[in-house]
Amino acid sequence: MGKTMTSGTGNLKKELKKHLPFYIFLLPAIILVILFCYMPMEGLMIAFKDYRMARGIEGSDWVGLKHFQALFTDPNFYRVLGNTLKISIFTLLTTFPITIIFTLLVNEILNSRFKSVVQTITYMPHFLSWVVVGTFVYQLLSPTGGVVNAILIRMGVLDKPIYFMAQKDMFLPIYLITNLWKSTGYSIVIYLATISGIDTSMYEAASIDGANRFHRVLHITLPAMFPTMCTMLILNIGSLISVGFDPVFNLYNDATYQTADVISTYVYRKGMVESRYDFSTAIGLFQNVVSLALVIIANWFARKANPEYKII
Amino acid sequence: MAREKENKMKMKQSVGSRVFDICNTIFMIAFCITIILPFWDVVVRSFSRAQDISYMHINLFPKVWTLDAYKYCFQDNEIITAFAVSVLRTIVGTVIHVIVCCMAAYSLTRTEMPFRRVITAILLIPMFFSAGMIPAYLNMKRLGLLNNFLVYVLPTGFSIYNTIIIRNYFFSIDKGMEEAASIDGASQVRIFASIIMPLSKPVIATVALWQMVGQWNAWFDNMVYCRRSANLTTLQYLLRRMLDSLTASTSTATGASGVEAIGTMVDTNPDTIKAATTILVVLPIVIVYPFLQKYFVQGIMVGAVKG
């Protein structure tokens, strides 16, 4: 660092030579990124081409915006876009407040052993794959031998079993509950880290001044969590248009496409199942461009709200 | 008078506080039970006889404990192969990931290295924009990685997020040791391998555990890139195919898009076999979970504090 640039190129050469081992250390990472992140970008061309497998990406004919025109006149696309927005907004509206409330409740557990037991158990589902979680849900809600149907029938709520997973109106609630089951526990980690940074003398001072537990939470803990809350909210808004593939794919089926199909699953079915590579690349490109724009906007807001915030 | 009032206030507070504690405890217990129940349901099924888990039974324990489902699983070549593939990809994938990320992270600690910013940007951009599913698939095809084991372990080899976490940890290591070794004539490779890496065990453990879980849980790459090769099927994807056969057999709608052929193994007694397979999928995670829990908070802290 401290060196001053005396003789431009000579110095650069010396520095490059000095750092040669470090460039070599970076090589594997750079090669992997080029192979698996940058090389696929060439394939984005087929969003503007009439892709023929035999002729390859380069050899196929350009068709301009044909696929985007097809996309914007495709009623399925609007259904899928609507589902995506609906699912992500409802997910945000449920997970966000519930995470904060759950953080506060966990933080108020006095017995530290009980607290760590609660954390251990509730963090667990985060580490399961969505395939496993999907299996759980199908099993619990199964009309033949599922626990939920059995209980509801015993209680007299239902008189015959319902195949919940095939009800298109049930998809959203099932999705939201499953998502909460899987992620609520673990998502408090970042908030708990913030809370652990609060100076405990503030709580002591407040108690001496006669503040009860509720007051302390309201006037000390919550305000301290606020910057983290802003960051999380903004980041969530940044990913509004991208509902993850995994949770939807492992919870939906033919019967619930109408309400469950989101952009990523639609891309998969159009592309990988129906082999309409060019068209589904166009859908994917649309999604990625919009989500990039949202991330940039969200990041800008995050910086405004919290000057210390950096994406990395 | 005033003192009495104050006392009353205090009493009221502590009563309210205690009521809250009780409610909170009850809520937490209920929530934990909600988390555990689906696991328990699968455990019970996996140890039950097929005829016992029939229509409308609620069993807290198996009527008769049996290992039939597990015996079946351990005799089924498909399941054994899938288990082996999952284990192999987890080990190889994690080793590659840790080495690549640590090497990159070590280089990124050189703040005076020429072109550092350009290189960082090259590594960072894919975090914000990716080509998407189909271009990625066509690229794998071009690289000859379809139905190839390498497709499990190479694309996951590098992660900028983990690299930054490792780099932040490297920054906290005392520079003095490195300089001393350098004066003694140790090469950069030696300094990296015999000073930096051993001192960074906590962060390496964190990243390795995250990657292990990610590798073990991965199934999408199997479905898209290795769909047709039976000897590359992972345990997760095997379970996923069982799910498919379930939705296909009970779904009311017609049309077979996205639904795969039903494997021969699910025909016997799907429920118990499926439950046993689920246990095989979940068990390794449960085993490494205590270690995970020890390290992940630490990792997040490192990332958050110094990010």
Interface residues (C-beta under 8 A of the other chain):
Chain A: M1 K3 L12 E15 L16 H19 P21 F22 Y23 F25 L26 P28 A29 I30 L32 V33 L35 F36 C37 Y38 M39 P40 M41 E42 G43 L44 I46 I57 L105 V106 E108 I109 L110 F114 V117 V118 Q119 T120 I121 T122 Y123 M124 P125 F127 L128 S129 V131 V132 G134 T135 F136 V137 Y138 Q139 L140 S142 P143 T144 G145 V147 N149 A150 I151 I153 R154 P161 Y163 M165 A166 W181 G185 V189 I190 A193 N212 R213 F214 F245 D246 N250 N253 D254 A255 Y257 S264 V267 Y268 R269 G271 M272 V273 E274 Y277 S280 T281 G284 L285 Q287 N288 L292 V295 K310 I312
Chain B: Q13 G16 S17 F20 D21 N24 T25 F27 M28 F31 C32 T34 I35 I36 L37 P38 F39 D41 V42 R45 I53 S54 Y55 M56 H57 I58 I99 V100 C101 M103 A104 Y106 S107 L108 R110 T111 E112 M113 P114 I119 I122 L123 L124 I125 P126 F128 F129 S130 A131 G132 M133 I134 P135 A136 Y137 L138 N139 R142 L143 L154 P155 G157 F158 I160 T163 I164 S187 Q188 V189 F192 V213 W216 N217 A218 W219 F220 V224 Q236 Y237 L239 R240 M242 L243 L246 T247 T250 S251 T252 A253 T254 G255 S257 G258 V259 D271 K274 A275 T278 V281 V282 I285 V286 Y289 L292 Q293 F296 V297 I300 M301 A304 G307
